[in-house]
Amino acid sequence: MTAQVWIIVAAAVAILLVALMVGSLLYRRRRISLTGQQSGATKVVEDRSGNYQAGGGFSFSKGGVDTAPPPVPVERTDTDGQPKVGDDAAVPRDAPKRPITDVRLPDSPEKVAPPETHVQPPSTGHVGHVTEAPGAPIPVPVPDSPAEIDTTRAIDEIEPTAGRLNRLRGRLSRSQSAVGKSLLGLLGGGDLDEESWEEVEDTLLIADLGNAVTAQVVRALREQMATRTVRTEADVRALLKSVLVEQLHPELDRSIRALPHDDHPSVLLVVGVNGTGKTTTTGKLARVLVADGRRVLLGAADTFRAAAADQLQTWGQRVGADTVRGKEQADPASIAFDAVSKGIEAGVDAVLIDTAGRLHTKTGLMDELGKVKRVIEKALNGRSAGSAPGATVDEVLLVLDATIGQNGLMQARVFADVVDITGVVLTKLDGTAKGGIVFQVQHELGVPVKLVGLGEGADDLAPFEPTAFVDALLG
Ligand SMILES: Nc1nc2c(ncn2[C@@H]2O[C@H](COP(=O)(O)OP(=O)(O)OP(=O)(O)O)[C@@H](O)[C@H]2O)c(=O)[nH]1
């Protein structure tokens, strides 16, 4: 071979080598970009916070405007929750119930002992100052524990009400998701035998859904699993979600009837057993209303516990809402009467009245609640000569402590016998895995859970939303 031929061969080999290198490079680049795309496509951001969120914030409506669908027919099918040994504080059986008609009402507004009105220092202008009726002496405010009432403190910044659930959803899911995980685990295990169904039932009972709701949930799950194709974890989750949400009756009107009427404020009564979080809830709700641009007046009708009025007044001061209060052991009805009268006079939007809730075995106290309501109606209907009759309390919120489970239900039954509850506030849901009480309360009372307390913080109150709640439950 000549040198020329060798040169040609060497050049051909060199060209081949270069082509191979370029090809390999291109091939590797393609592989890298493909891997990148694949990982991007499959990387799903997993939200482990329970997804307890809602698009909107609190919803308010005007009382008397019936926007609610007809109440859910409630069938008492469970025998659960009946008084047991050691529970005899639950249902008053030892004393005959005094009918509300026997409770003496003040004959006329003038005969109601005037409680003291604590006039707040100038505030942000959220609320006009409450003054006594012309001619009446202005009582000197005498706080029970002056140290607790700092009238110079600045008005609080209130957390935005919209998106509250986003902030609080983690708290709920932390306490509730164990139940959801266990249900998903059981139902995701393929064909369920009787033993597994019993485990599903036990899990629901442990979460405090109660016998009746548990039976309904299990029946619906069995029916639907027999007729639907449920293969993947996503199928199980979707099925469980739809069954649980349906049990929570998402169609119920959960708006808070706190919008003012044409000629008088809305009146909200906050009732419940002591320690459930009534005063705290009243304060938190006042903050929500103030943040919504409403003018609020608070009525401290919990005269049983000395510090309750101070506590409420402090809540009021923090948002610039005035508080009408009386002396310890004063007649709660007279304070409620005065608060509503002052609210009308001052032209506020909403009057929130915190009541005392001693043990419900004290039938006298429960009757007193009826009296408070009657007296408020008297104040509302006597507001002016030409005022239309028939004005009533717009919202009666029953506060229940979620951590006490079945006892809460017994309390609910007793309160429901005494006043027409229009909504339930479930507090301390941040500290319990027994959120299933929500299902039971609604099932028994036919009244929606409207608000949930998710912590001790001033803004730890959120509207209740069935879908978001079930999402949190399922983790
Ligand atoms: N973790 C938690 N604690 C709460 C919640 N709501 C209220 N609390 C706490 O529960 C305790 C009792 O609350 P109060 O508002 O004083 O209860 P009350 O029903 O008014 O009690 P009385 O005035 O005695 O009738 C307080 O320590 C509150 O901070 C909540 O949603 N979560």
The ligand as an ORCA input file, in Angstrom:
! r2SCAN-3c Opt
* xyz 0 1
  N     -56.895     24.232     72.517
  C     -57.988     24.994     72.516
  N     -58.383     25.606     73.649
  C     -59.505     26.368     73.625
  C     -60.267     26.523     72.444
  N     -61.334     27.323     72.754
  C     -61.219     27.647     74.070
  N     -60.118     27.076     74.608
  C     -59.642     27.148     75.991
  O     -60.609     26.586     76.855
  C     -60.547     27.207     78.136
  C     -61.961     27.617     78.580
  O     -62.421     28.648     77.729
  P     -63.504     29.739     78.212
  O     -63.795     30.580     77.030
  O     -63.086     30.426     79.454
  O     -64.728     28.787     78.547
  P     -66.190     29.212     79.016
  O     -67.110     28.235     78.402
  O     -66.470     30.629     78.745
  O     -66.112     28.948     80.572
  P     -66.941     29.679     81.754
  O     -66.664     31.141     81.644
  O     -66.370     29.074     82.986
  O     -68.368     29.358     81.540
  C     -59.611     28.386     77.979
  O     -58.349     28.013     78.503
  C     -59.502     28.581     76.472
  O     -58.282     29.143     76.067
  C     -59.829     25.841     71.239
  O     -60.431     25.888     70.169
  N     -58.685     25.094     71.340
*
